[in-house]
Amino acid sequence: MLRRASAVCVAVCVSSSLYAQTDVIMINQQKLDNAMNGKVPDIVARTPYCHLSELTRNMTSSPSAEVVKAVKSNKMQKRNLTNEEIYARLVRSTYIFGRYYRCPDCGNMHVQSMATAFAVSDGGVMATNYHVLESIINHARDSVRSDSAFFVADIDGNVYPMVGIHAYSRGNDIALFQVDTQGRKFTPVPLGNTAPTGSHVHIVAHPGEMYYIYTDGVVTRNTTSQGRRRSGSIDRMEVSAGYAVGASGGAIVDDCGNMVGMVSSTYTLYSNPDRNNHTDPQMVVKTTIPVSCLKQLLGN
């Protein structure tokens, strides 16, 4: 679900419409594009430890006790919110995940947005999918050069360099990483409970080149299967809320704004079983990572 696209900017303004009952959050992609392209080179130059060779230095199979405590310290919310309130909160917790890299074609450095991430602590612990960070973790792709640097950007165009990876689970498609908050406090998404089938869910993510898109729907199914090499069961949550390429790593929350899952992948069903014929799509199954998988990584 990665997306190669130019970075974009977001501005917030209040609607002056006489008919507006709430503040309207306006997304200005060009402003964020300009902000990120202007800020990323300087921040990367001042943060040498955000480069590829340093990001995995202290990476382990499980997060430290300090990271676990920071994530678990966020209290689960109990008050139901309106859709507008959920969006207003999630845009403050949701970030564009990107990299700064040297183009193999022209030799210049470019800013590239790749996916979505969200804060799970006020001190800069972030969550996204394992497949978003896989090339960094494994140094597996030629496109990930040693001079690449990685960052997240918020809705105001502030840029925060990625400075390390805490832990990850390949089977559960989850990774926790650290950014330099530049002295700011982040707004984390609190962890909720497993969402039963039929319950209402909300997503804010960056599908395609459209940033801070809100969708909602229901949990359509919870599934479990046997993992490889006796690794235990693999749980997944399927939802009807829409998302697409670029939304990987987006938080899925309940009606109170608590995380119940994370965007992961899609699977298209066709009426013709012949996979070479993709002209008859009937349904797109949205497969997500339930919050129980993150709790498992944290040691619950």
RODO-2510 file (C-alpha; in nm, 4 decimals, decimal comma):
residues 300
     n   res          X          Y          Z
     1     m     0,0000     0,0000     0,0000
     2     l     0,2979     0,2340    -0,0510
     3     r     0,2538     0,5367    -0,2714
     4     r     0,5195     0,7294    -0,4566
     5     a     0,4021     1,0841    -0,4835
     6     s     0,5214     1,4338    -0,4212
     7     a     0,4690     1,5626    -0,0698
     8     v     0,1805     1,7906    -0,0003
     9     c     0,0747     2,0597     0,2460
    10     v    -0,2219     2,1130     0,4646
    11     a    -0,3624     2,4337     0,6086
    12     v    -0,6405     2,4712     0,8591
    13     c    -0,8952     2,7472     0,8339
    14     v    -1,2347     2,8287     0,9728
    15     s    -1,5298     2,8423     0,7394
    16     s    -1,7032     3,1774     0,7311
    17     s    -2,0232     3,0238     0,5995
    18     l    -2,3316     3,1290     0,7912
    19     y    -2,4511     2,7710     0,7638
    20     a    -2,1401     2,6050     0,9125
    21     q    -2,1935     2,4552     1,2559
    22     t    -1,8316     2,3446     1,3087
    23     d    -1,4881     2,4604     1,1995
    24     v    -1,3964     2,3279     0,8574
    25     i    -1,0481     2,1813     0,8130
    26     m    -0,9256     2,2777     0,4678
    27     i    -0,6546     2,0694     0,3035
    28     n    -0,4081     2,2739     0,0977
    29     q    -0,1765     2,0222    -0,0645
    30     q     0,0448     2,2750    -0,2418
    31     k     0,1349     2,4520     0,0821
    32     l     0,2516     2,1300     0,2450
    33     d     0,4429     2,0392    -0,0669
    34     n     0,6275     2,3689    -0,0478
    35     a     0,6808     2,3422     0,3280
    36     m     0,8228     1,9922     0,3153
    37     n     1,0476     2,0529     0,0179
    38     g     1,1766     2,3619     0,1956
    39     k     1,2266     2,2101     0,5400
    40     v     1,3379     1,8511     0,4808
    41     p     1,6864     1,9227     0,3374
    42     d     1,7820     2,1509     0,6264
    43     i     1,6484     1,9182     0,8965
    44     v     1,8223     1,6156     0,7434
    45     a     2,1486     1,8082     0,7214
    46     r     2,1238     1,8886     1,0937
    47     t     2,0258     1,5320     1,1912
    48     p     2,2979     1,2935     1,0694
    49     y     2,1610     1,0046     1,2784
    50     c     1,8420     0,9920     1,0698
    51     h     2,0244     0,8278     0,7777
    52     l     1,9683     0,4659     0,6806
    53     s     2,2874     0,3322     0,8365
    54     e     2,1837     0,4556     1,1823
    55     l     1,8108     0,3778     1,1895
    56     t     1,8404     0,0075     1,2700
    57     r     2,1345     0,0290     1,5098
    58     n     1,9296    -0,0287     1,8269
    59     m     1,6421    -0,2214     1,6696
    60     t     1,5245    -0,5288     1,8636
    61     s     1,2545    -0,7926     1,8397
    62     s     1,0521    -0,6170     2,1095
    63     p     1,0255    -0,2559     2,2252
    64     s     1,2025    -0,1358     2,5387
    65     a     1,0218    -0,1035     2,8697
    66     e     1,0354     0,2747     2,8294
    67     v     0,8586     0,2606     2,4917
    68     v     0,5953     0,0172     2,6212
    69     k     0,5247     0,2436     2,9186
    70     a     0,4936     0,5501     2,6955
    71     v     0,2411     0,3814     2,4651
    72     k     0,0360     0,2271     2,7447
    73     s     0,0182     0,5527     2,9394
    74     n    -0,2440     0,6906     2,7003
    75     k    -0,5837     0,6436     2,8616
    76     m    -0,8585     0,4846     2,6555
    77     q    -1,1364     0,7311     2,5819
    78     k    -1,4957     0,6491     2,6797
    79     r    -1,7032     0,9361     2,5360
    80     n    -1,8604     0,8883     2,1958
    81     l    -1,7536     1,1527     1,9454
    82     t    -1,9163     1,2894     1,6343
    83     n    -1,7564     1,2105     1,2992
    84     e    -1,6377     1,5718     1,2829
    85     e    -1,4710     1,5432     1,6241
    86     i    -1,3019     1,2174     1,5298
    87     y    -1,1603     1,3716     1,2141
    88     a    -1,0387     1,6810     1,4003
    89     r    -0,8553     1,4589     1,6487
    90     l    -0,7135     1,2116     1,3980
    91     v    -0,5636     1,4784     1,1725
    92     r    -0,3538     1,5866     1,4741
    93     s    -0,2303     1,2303     1,5294
    94     t    -0,1818     1,1289     1,1650
    95     y     0,1398     1,1964     0,9726
    96     i     0,2750     1,1639     0,6216
    97     f     0,5647     0,9171     0,6148
    98     g     0,8298     1,0043     0,3583
    99     r     1,1925     0,9889     0,2598
   100     y     1,4595     1,2176     0,1207
   101     y     1,6699     1,0392    -0,1363
   102     r     1,9083     1,0828    -0,4244
   103     c     1,7392     1,0156    -0,7566
   104     p     1,9254     0,7512    -0,9610
   105     d     1,8159     0,9203    -1,2835
   106     c     1,9055     1,2863    -1,2288
   107     g     2,1375     1,2634    -0,9271
   108     n     1,9430     1,5262    -0,7315
   109     m     1,7848     1,4829    -0,3887
   110     h     1,4041     1,4542    -0,3824
   111     v     1,1280     1,4458    -0,1199
   112     q     0,9000     1,1455    -0,1637
   113     s     0,5863     1,0666     0,0368
   114     m     0,5347     0,6945     0,0848
   115     a     0,2629     0,6045     0,3345
   116     t     0,0843     0,6954     0,6588
   117     a     0,1914     0,6798     1,0236
   118     f     0,0344     0,7847     1,3528
   119     a     0,1581     0,8826     1,6981
   120     v     0,1236     0,6333     1,9838
   121     s     0,3031     0,8478     2,2420
   122     d     0,3427     1,2203     2,2989
   123     g     0,7200     1,1758     2,2817
   124     g     0,7415     1,0737     1,9177
   125     v     0,6880     0,6973     1,9199
   126     m     0,5100     0,6272     1,5903
   127     a     0,3322     0,3267     1,4405
   128     t     0,3036     0,2141     1,0802
   129     n     0,3069    -0,1118     0,8852
   130     y     0,6082    -0,3386     0,8720
   131     h     0,5847    -0,3390     0,4932
   132     v     0,6318     0,0397     0,4955
   133     l     0,9679     0,0015     0,6738
   134     e     1,0653    -0,3363     0,5287
   135     s     1,3178    -0,1971     0,2834
   136     i     1,4823    -0,0003     0,5661
   137     i     1,4868    -0,2939     0,8066
   138     n     1,6301    -0,5369     0,5525
   139     h     1,8296    -0,2937     0,3369
   140     a     1,6748    -0,5066     0,0649
   141     r     1,5859    -0,2716    -0,2175
   142     d     1,8299    -0,0975    -0,4461
   143     s     1,6057     0,2083    -0,4289
   144     v     1,6911     0,2521    -0,0599
   145     r     2,0361     0,4082    -0,0792
   146     s     2,2745     0,4677     0,2078
   147     d     2,2226     0,8430     0,1760
   148     s     1,8442     0,8156     0,2157
   149     a     1,6799     0,9802     0,5161
   150     f     1,3267     0,9318     0,6466
   151     f     1,0778     1,1627     0,8164
   152     v     0,7157     1,2290     0,9032
   153     a     0,5245     1,5513     0,8449
   154     d     0,2156     1,6794     1,0254
   155     i    -0,0892     1,8675     0,9045
   156     d     0,0817     2,2038     0,9680
   157     g     0,3805     2,1202     0,7480
   158     n     0,6205     2,0561     1,0371
   159     v     0,8825     1,7922     0,9588
   160     y     1,0272     1,5422     1,2088
   161     p     1,3220     1,3195     1,1149
   162     m     1,3036     0,9478     1,1844
   163     v     1,5900     0,8582     1,4179
   164     g     1,5406     0,4884     1,4931
   165     i     1,3262     0,1776     1,4759
   166     h     1,2126     0,0345     1,8080
   167     a     1,0613    -0,2991     1,7110
   168     y     0,8558    -0,4731     1,4468
   169     s     0,6510    -0,7812     1,3672
   170     r     0,6668    -0,9056     1,0104
   171     g     0,3824    -1,1546     1,0609
   172     n     0,1545    -0,8898     1,2100
   173     d     0,2705    -0,6163     0,9691
   174     i     0,3435    -0,3657     1,2475
   175     a     0,6455    -0,1481     1,3201
   176     l     0,7215     0,1089     1,5887
   177     f     0,9746     0,3822     1,5194
   178     q     1,1022     0,7039     1,6758
   179     v     1,1106     1,0565     1,5406
   180     d     1,2788     1,3659     1,6787
   181     t     0,9829     1,5764     1,7948
   182     q     1,1826     1,9023     1,7771
   183     g     1,0618     1,9754     2,1316
   184     r     0,6920     1,9439     2,0488
   185     k     0,4413     1,7160     2,2177
   186     f     0,2505     1,4873     1,9871
   187     t    -0,1166     1,3880     2,0183
   188     p    -0,1199     1,0077     2,0460
   189     v    -0,4019     0,7721     1,9512
   190     p    -0,4947     0,5688     2,2628
   191     l    -0,5174     0,1908     2,2288
   192     g    -0,8685     0,0475     2,2411
   193     n    -1,0094    -0,3040     2,2475
   194     t    -1,0810    -0,5574     1,9780
   195     a    -1,3709    -0,4330     1,7626
   196     p    -1,6551    -0,6854     1,7192
   197     t    -1,7999    -0,7530     1,3761
   198     g    -2,0597    -0,4909     1,2903
   199     s    -1,9078    -0,2142     1,5024
   200     h    -1,8456     0,1316     1,3568
   201     v    -1,4896     0,2356     1,2609
   202     h    -1,3174     0,5474     1,1211
   203     i    -0,9980     0,6017     0,9195
   204     v    -0,7887     0,9073     0,8341
   205     a    -0,5045     0,8359     0,5923
   206     h    -0,3374     0,9415     0,2669
   207     p    -0,4700     0,7288    -0,0233
   208     g    -0,3159     0,8199    -0,3560
   209     e    -0,2252     1,1848    -0,3688
   210     m    -0,5220     1,2825    -0,1526
   211     y    -0,4023     1,3546     0,1991
   212     y    -0,6036     1,3481     0,5202
   213     i    -0,8955     1,1613     0,3661
   214     y    -1,1658     1,0494     0,6134
   215     t    -1,3729     0,7365     0,5595
   216     d    -1,5907     0,5316     0,7900
   217     g    -1,7644     0,1955     0,7822
   218     v    -1,8057    -0,1183     0,9882
   219     v    -1,6031    -0,4235     1,0815
   220     t    -1,7185    -0,6836     0,8291
   221     r    -1,5290    -0,9801     0,9725
   222     n    -1,2650    -1,0835     1,2256
   223     t    -1,0513    -1,3775     1,1165
   224     t    -0,7703    -1,5925     1,2504
   225     s    -0,5387    -1,8398     1,0770
   226     q    -0,2379    -2,0490     1,1633
   227     g     0,0922    -1,8719     1,1170
   228     r     0,3996    -2,0181     0,9524
   229     r     0,6566    -2,2233     1,1422
   230     r     0,4368    -2,2630     1,4476
   231     s     0,4391    -1,8898     1,5063
   232     g     0,0897    -1,8985     1,6512
   233     s    -0,2301    -1,7579     1,5090
   234     i    -0,2499    -1,4568     1,2787
   235     d    -0,5472    -1,2300     1,3460
   236     r    -0,6939    -0,9916     1,0916
   237     m    -0,9882    -0,7489     1,0869
   238     e    -1,1757    -0,6715     0,7653
   239     v    -1,3595    -0,3403     0,7290
   240     s    -1,5877    -0,1658     0,4829
   241     a    -1,4255     0,1777     0,5306
   242     g    -1,2436     0,2782     0,2141
   243     y    -0,8702     0,3192     0,1598
   244     a    -0,6130     0,2680    -0,1155
   245     v    -0,2439     0,2872    -0,2002
   246     g    -0,0731     0,5396     0,0295
   247     a    -0,2994     0,4699     0,3294
   248     s    -0,0752     0,1961     0,4706
   249     g    -0,0121     0,2554     0,8395
   250     g    -0,3232     0,4645     0,8990
   251     a    -0,4997     0,4284     1,2337
   252     i    -0,8469     0,2750     1,2495
   253     v    -1,0443     0,3996     1,5496
   254     d    -1,3769     0,3355     1,7210
   255     d    -1,6496     0,5901     1,7952
   256     c    -1,4497     0,7181     2,0949
   257     g    -1,1292     0,7700     1,8979
   258     n    -0,9464     0,4659     2,0358
   259     m    -0,7298     0,2611     1,8017
   260     v    -0,8884    -0,0710     1,7081
   261     g    -0,6718    -0,1454     1,4061
   262     m    -0,4353    -0,0308     1,1344
   263     v    -0,4684    -0,0167     0,7553
   264     s    -0,2710    -0,2926     0,5852
   265     s    -0,3830    -0,4277     0,2464
   266     t    -0,6648    -0,4878    -0,0004
   267     y    -0,7765    -0,7936    -0,1952
   268     t    -1,0000    -0,7672    -0,5022
   269     l    -1,2531    -1,0365    -0,5803
   270     y    -1,3369    -1,1027    -0,9461
   271     s    -1,6309    -1,2886    -1,0967
   272     n    -1,3922    -1,4727    -1,3263
   273     p    -1,1516    -1,6947    -1,1322
   274     d    -0,8919    -1,6482    -1,4055
   275     r    -0,6503    -1,4024    -1,2406
   276     n    -0,5281    -1,2875    -1,5805
   277     n    -0,8666    -1,1286    -1,6442
   278     h    -0,9010    -0,8209    -1,4239
   279     t    -1,1911    -0,6619    -1,6072
   280     d    -1,4695    -0,7945    -1,3841
   281     p    -1,4045    -0,6781    -1,0258
   282     q    -1,6940    -0,7365    -0,7866
   283     m    -1,5675    -0,6529    -0,4372
   284     v    -1,2598    -0,5186    -0,2597
   285     v    -1,1841    -0,6777     0,0772
   286     k    -0,9980    -0,4380     0,3084
   287     t    -0,7744    -0,6420     0,5404
   288     t    -0,6420    -0,4599     0,8472
   289     i    -0,4296    -0,5307     1,1528
   290     p    -0,6343    -0,5468     1,4762
   291     v    -0,5140    -0,3633     1,7861
   292     s    -0,4533    -0,6977     1,9570
   293     c    -0,1506    -0,7442     1,7297
   294     l     0,0027    -0,4162     1,8505
   295     k    -0,0669    -0,5154     2,2096
   296     q     0,1069    -0,8458     2,1411
   297     l     0,4131    -0,6585     2,0177
   298     l     0,4053    -0,4488     2,3352
   299     g     0,4096    -0,7652     2,5429
   300     n     0,0485    -0,7965     2,6602
***
